[in-house]
Amino acid sequence: MLWASALSQGRTLSDAAAELGDALSEQLGGRRPDLAVAFVSPYFQDAYEELPDLVCDLLSPTVLVGCSAGGVIGGGVEVEQGPALSLTAASLPGVTLHPFHVEAGDLPGLDDEPSAWEETLGVHPRPTPHFILLADPPSDPRDFLMGLDFAYPDSAKVGGLASGSATPGENALFVGREVFSSGAAGVALQGNVRVDTVVAQGCRPIGRPLTITRCEQKYLLLEVDGRKPMEVLTEIYNALSPKDRHLMQHALHVGVASTELQEAFKPGDFLIRSLMGVDQKQGILAVGEELRNGQTIQFHVRDAETAAEDLDLMLSRYRAASRDTSPAGALLFSCQGRGQYLYGRPNHDSDAFAKAMGEIPLGGFFCAGEIGPVAQSTHLHGFTSAFGIFRPFVR
């Protein structure tokens, strides 16, 4: 298994593609790639239709997937404005690739059998497939992710929502030589491949874990530990430092535990969700996640320092784990709210990855939503960096 990644800021798409074709060919030692992944900035929006042919003619990959990107990552470099094209390519001996594109109306129902999902995607559950997923933001992928978890429970799933335009129909998804403006796209990898995931949500807890004792209409939090949520928040606020009080006023989130069957919680055990609304008069909150009585939650805050520390922790935890094979390449799906906007400088998350993991080829993009697992379920995130790290199954 051999991976390569590069980024070009050429002013024309043809020049950028040619530059990357030469760079990747050199990194791959002239091997024809089995997989190519392309991310292109909205500077080239008028030329999206040209991209697949340019890449396929230059590299002749077995499979090409990609999308438009508000910010582009390639060769470990992040470019958030202006012209940019990223290509990541891999030679994957012993790996079978299954590209796909589906519209929301094509998907099986959530009550359908796994075989319906297998037929729709053309992907058999054995050997275990692993998925790179891309979707158009208006095509809400959450039901799609639930269906994939149901049909392929042992599979890794990582990816992001295309970005670059907030107008429906103006983003692009690439599959082979085709371009789509809606739906979900991606590729399943089967055979001699492992896909590890690292999801850094960039928050830290404040206060203590709490139990939901009353909620309504899925998203309304009425009581925790038998008390109004605003009463609890006031107590937490009064006990915080001035810095954390400021964060609580401007960057407060709710962490929903993946399970109640544990006594202590650590980073990564909570699915971080936004606080959607506050009713001061009634003392209740609206949370951007379906809630149920008995769930454990904990309030969290976010800032650049916290996000950096969380990312370092998650990468260190991954690096310290024992594995039979070494990583060969990686893709990073990072929120548009991270990058320079959060850290005040470019390349932060890419640099953190290189520091933790060494010189592993890294491509990716800044997403309108990030796809990755928390505990045993795949979720659509915000303000997150989700890495897919690829290595051979056997040496």
C-alpha positions in Angstrom: 0.0 0.0 0.0 1.4 3.4 -1.1 -0.2 6.8 -0.6 0.6 10.2 -2.0 -0.9 13.7 -1.6 -0.2 17.1 -3.0 -1.8 20.5 -3.4 -1.6 23.1 -6.1 -2.6 26.8 -6.1 -2.3 27.1 -9.8 -4.5 29.8 -11.3 -6.1 27.6 -13.9 -7.6 24.1 -13.2 -5.6 22.5 -16.0 -2.3 23.9 -14.8 -3.1 22.8 -11.2 -4.1 19.3 -12.3 -1.0 19.0 -14.4 1.2 20.0 -11.5 -0.4 17.5 -9.2 -0.3 14.8 -11.8 3.5 15.1 -12.0 3.9 15.3 -8.2 1.7 12.2 -7.5 3.3 10.2 -10.2 6.7 10.9 -8.6 5.5 10.0 -5.1 3.9 6.8 -6.4 7.0 5.8 -8.3 5.0 5.8 -11.6 2.4 3.4 -10.3 -1.1 3.8 -11.6 -3.3 4.7 -8.5 -6.2 2.5 -7.6 -7.9 5.4 -5.8 -7.8 9.2 -6.4 -9.5 11.6 -4.1 -10.0 15.2 -5.3 -11.0 18.4 -3.5 -11.3 21.7 -5.4 -12.0 25.2 -4.1 -14.9 27.4 -5.3 -12.4 29.5 -7.2 -12.8 26.9 -9.9 -16.6 26.6 -9.7 -17.1 27.3 -13.4 -14.8 24.5 -14.2 -16.2 21.7 -11.9 -17.4 19.8 -14.8 -13.9 19.6 -16.3 -12.2 18.2 -13.2 -13.0 14.5 -13.4 -11.7 14.3 -17.0 -8.6 16.2 -16.2 -7.7 13.9 -13.3 -8.7 10.7 -15.0 -6.7 11.6 -18.1 -3.6 12.5 -16.0 -3.6 9.7 -13.5 -5.9 7.0 -14.9 -7.1 5.9 -11.4 -9.4 2.9 -11.1 -11.7 5.0 -9.0 -12.0 8.8 -8.6 -14.1 10.4 -5.9 -14.2 14.0 -4.5 -16.1 17.2 -4.0 -16.0 20.9 -4.0 -14.4 22.4 -0.9 -14.5 25.7 0.9 -11.0 25.0 2.0 -8.6 22.4 0.6 -6.0 20.2 2.3 -3.2 18.4 0.5 0.3 17.3 1.2 -0.2 18.4 4.8 -1.0 22.0 3.7 -4.3 23.8 4.3 -5.5 26.5 1.9 -8.7 28.2 2.9 -9.0 30.9 0.3 -8.2 31.4 -3.4 -7.4 28.8 -6.0 -6.6 25.4 -4.7 -6.8 21.8 -5.9 -5.9 18.8 -3.7 -5.3 15.3 -5.0 -4.6 12.3 -2.8 -3.9 9.0 -4.5 -3.2 5.4 -3.4 -1.9 2.2 -4.8 -3.9 -0.5 -3.0 -2.9 -4.0 -3.8 -5.4 -6.6 -2.6 -8.2 -3.9 -2.2 -11.4 -3.9 -4.1 -13.1 -0.5 -4.6 -16.9 0.1 -5.0 -17.7 3.7 -5.9 -21.3 4.9 -5.6 -23.7 7.8 -5.8 -27.2 7.8 -4.4 -30.0 10.4 -4.1 -32.1 10.7 -1.0 -35.1 9.1 -2.8 -33.0 6.1 -3.8 -32.3 5.0 -0.2 -34.0 2.1 1.5 -36.2 2.8 4.5 -34.7 2.6 8.0 -37.0 -0.5 8.6 -35.7 -2.3 5.5 -33.4 -5.3 5.8 -29.6 -4.9 5.4 -29.8 -6.6 2.0 -31.7 -3.6 0.7 -28.7 -1.3 1.5 -26.3 -3.9 0.0 -28.3 -3.9 -3.2 -28.6 -0.1 -3.4 -24.8 0.5 -2.9 -23.6 -2.7 -4.6 -21.5 -3.5 -1.6 -21.5 -6.9 0.1 -20.9 -6.9 3.9 -18.0 -9.4 3.6 -15.1 -8.9 3.7 -15.9 -5.9 5.9 -16.1 -2.7 3.8 -14.9 0.7 5.0 -16.4 3.9 3.6 -15.2 7.3 2.5 -18.4 9.4 2.4 -19.2 12.7 0.7 -22.6 14.4 0.6 -24.3 17.6 -0.5 -25.4 19.6 2.5 -29.1 20.0 1.6 -29.2 16.2 1.2 -29.2 15.6 5.0 -27.1 12.4 5.4 -28.2 11.4 8.9 -30.7 8.7 7.8 -28.1 7.5 5.3 -25.5 7.1 8.1 -28.0 5.3 10.3 -28.7 2.9 7.5 -25.0 2.3 6.9 -24.5 1.5 10.6 -27.4 -0.9 10.5 -26.3 -2.7 7.3 -22.5 -2.5 7.9 -22.1 -2.4 11.7 -18.4 -3.3 11.7 -17.4 -0.8 9.0 -15.5 2.4 9.5 -17.2 5.4 8.0 -15.6 8.8 7.6 -16.1 11.8 5.4 -17.8 15.2 5.1 -20.3 17.5 3.5 -19.2 19.3 0.3 -18.6 23.0 0.8 -17.8 26.2 -1.0 -21.4 27.4 -1.6 -24.4 27.9 0.6 -26.7 27.8 -2.5 -28.3 24.4 -3.2 -27.1 22.9 -6.4 -23.8 24.8 -6.5 -21.6 22.3 -4.8 -20.2 19.3 -6.7 -19.7 15.6 -6.0 -17.3 13.6 -8.2 -17.6 9.9 -8.9 -15.5 8.6 -11.8 -16.0 11.0 -14.7 -19.4 12.1 -13.5 -20.4 15.2 -11.6 -23.4 15.5 -9.3 -24.9 18.4 -7.5 -26.9 16.6 -4.9 -27.1 13.3 -3.0 -24.4 11.3 -1.4 -21.3 9.8 -3.0 -18.3 7.8 -1.9 -16.3 4.6 -2.1 -16.3 1.4 -0.2 -12.9 -0.3 0.3 -12.7 -4.1 0.9 -9.8 -6.5 1.3 -6.3 -5.8 2.5 -7.2 -2.5 4.1 -8.0 -1.1 7.6 -9.5 2.3 8.2 -8.9 3.8 11.6 -10.8 6.9 12.7 -9.8 9.7 15.0 -12.5 12.2 15.8 -11.6 15.4 17.7 -14.7 17.4 18.7 -12.6 20.2 20.3 -14.5 20.6 23.6 -13.9 20.1 27.3 -16.4 19.5 30.0 -17.6 21.9 32.7 -19.6 21.0 35.7 -20.3 17.3 36.3 -22.3 14.6 34.4 -26.0 15.0 34.7 -29.0 12.7 34.1 -31.9 13.7 31.9 -35.0 13.3 34.1 -37.5 15.0 31.7 -37.4 15.9 28.0 -40.0 16.5 25.4 -40.4 16.8 21.6 -37.1 15.0 21.2 -35.0 18.2 21.5 -36.3 20.0 24.6 -34.4 19.5 27.8 -36.8 20.2 30.7 -35.0 18.7 33.7 -31.7 17.3 34.7 -31.4 15.5 38.0 -34.9 16.7 38.8 -33.9 20.4 38.3 -34.4 23.0 35.6 -31.3 23.1 33.3 -30.9 26.9 33.7 -30.6 26.5 37.5 -27.8 24.0 37.0 -26.1 26.2 34.5 -26.2 29.2 36.9 -24.5 27.1 39.5 -21.8 26.0 37.1 -21.3 29.5 35.8 -20.8 30.9 39.4 -18.1 28.3 40.0 -16.1 29.0 36.9 -13.0 31.2 36.2 -13.6 34.5 34.3 -12.2 32.9 31.1 -14.6 30.0 31.3 -17.5 32.2 32.1 -16.8 34.1 28.9 -16.7 30.8 27.0 -19.9 29.6 28.6 -21.6 32.8 27.3 -20.3 32.4 23.8 -19.3 28.8 23.1 -21.5 26.5 25.2 -22.3 23.0 24.0 -24.0 19.9 25.3 -22.3 16.5 25.4 -24.6 13.5 25.1 -23.1 10.3 26.5 -22.9 7.4 24.2 -23.9 5.1 27.1 -25.1 5.4 30.6 -23.4 2.1 31.6 -20.2 3.6 33.0 -19.3 5.4 36.1 -16.6 7.7 34.7 -16.4 9.5 31.3 -13.4 10.6 29.3 -12.9 12.7 26.2 -14.6 11.0 23.2 -17.4 9.5 25.3 -19.7 12.4 24.6 -21.3 13.4 21.3 -21.0 17.2 21.2 -24.1 19.1 20.1 -25.0 22.7 19.8 -27.3 24.6 22.2 -30.1 25.6 19.8 -32.1 27.8 22.2 -32.7 29.0 25.7 -36.0 29.8 27.4 -35.0 31.9 30.4 -38.5 32.2 31.7 -39.2 28.4 31.8 -35.5 27.5 32.5 -35.3 25.0 29.7 -33.0 24.4 26.8 -33.2 23.2 23.2 -30.4 20.8 22.1 -29.3 19.8 18.6 -29.8 16.1 19.3 -32.6 13.8 20.0 -32.8 13.3 23.7 -34.4 10.6 26.0 -35.0 10.3 29.7 -32.2 8.6 31.5 -29.4 9.8 29.2 -26.2 11.3 30.7 -25.2 14.7 29.5 -22.5 17.2 30.4 -22.1 20.8 29.4 -18.9 21.6 27.4 -17.1 24.7 26.2 -14.9 25.3 23.2 -12.0 27.6 22.2 -8.8 27.3 20.2 -6.8 26.1 23.2 -9.3 23.4 24.0 -9.6 22.3 20.4 -5.8 22.0 20.1 -5.5 20.1 23.4 -8.3 17.7 22.4 -6.8 17.0 19.0 -3.4 16.3 20.5 -5.0 14.0 23.1 -6.9 12.0 20.4 -3.9 11.7 18.1 -1.6 10.7 21.0 -4.2 8.1 22.1 -4.2 6.7 18.6 -0.5 6.7 18.2 0.0 4.8 21.5 -2.4 2.0 20.6 -0.8 -1.3 19.4 -1.3 -2.3 15.7 -0.1 -5.0 13.4 0.5 -2.7 10.5 1.6 1.0 10.1 -0.5 3.8 8.6 0.2 4.5 4.9 -2.0 7.5 4.3 -4.8 9.7 5.7 -7.7 12.0 4.9 -8.8 14.9 7.1 -12.3 16.2 7.2 -12.3 19.4 9.1 -15.0 22.0 9.9 -14.9 25.3 8.2 -15.1 26.8 11.7 -11.7 25.5 12.5 -8.6 26.4 10.5 -7.5 30.0 10.6 -10.9 31.1 11.9 -10.3 29.2 15.1 -6.6 29.1 15.5 -5.5 32.4 13.9 -3.0 30.6 11.7 -3.0 28.1 8.8 -2.2 24.4 8.9 -2.8 23.8 12.6 -4.6 20.4 12.4 -2.4 19.2 9.6 0.7 20.2 11.6 -0.6 18.4 14.7 -1.2 15.3 12.7 2.4 15.4 11.3 3.8 16.0 14.7 1.9 13.0 16.2 2.1 10.6 13.2 5.2 11.5 11.2 5.4 12.1 7.4 2.2 10.2 6.4 0.6 11.7 3.2 -2.5 13.7 4.3 -5.2 15.2 2.1 -8.7 16.4 2.8 -10.9 19.5 3.0 -12.9 21.9 5.2 -16.4 20.6 5.3 -19.9 21.9 5.9 -20.3 19.0 8.3 -18.0 16.2 9.3 -18.8 12.5 9.3 -17.2 10.2 11.9 -18.0 7.8 14.8 -18.5 8.4 18.4 -18.6 5.1 20.3 -20.3 2.6 18.0 -22.4 5.0 15.9 -21.6 7.3 13.0 -22.7 10.9 13.3 -22.7 14.2 11.4 -20.6 16.7 13.4 -19.8 20.3 13.5 -16.6 22.1 14.6 -14.8 18.7 14.4 -11.8 17.2 12.7 -12.3 13.6 11.6 -9.4 11.7 10.3 -9.5 8.5 8.3 -6.2 6.7 8.6 -5.5 3.9 6.1 -3.2 0.9 6.6 -2.9 -2.6 5.2 -4.8 -5.4 6.9 -1.8 -7.6 6.7 1.9 -6.9 5.9 
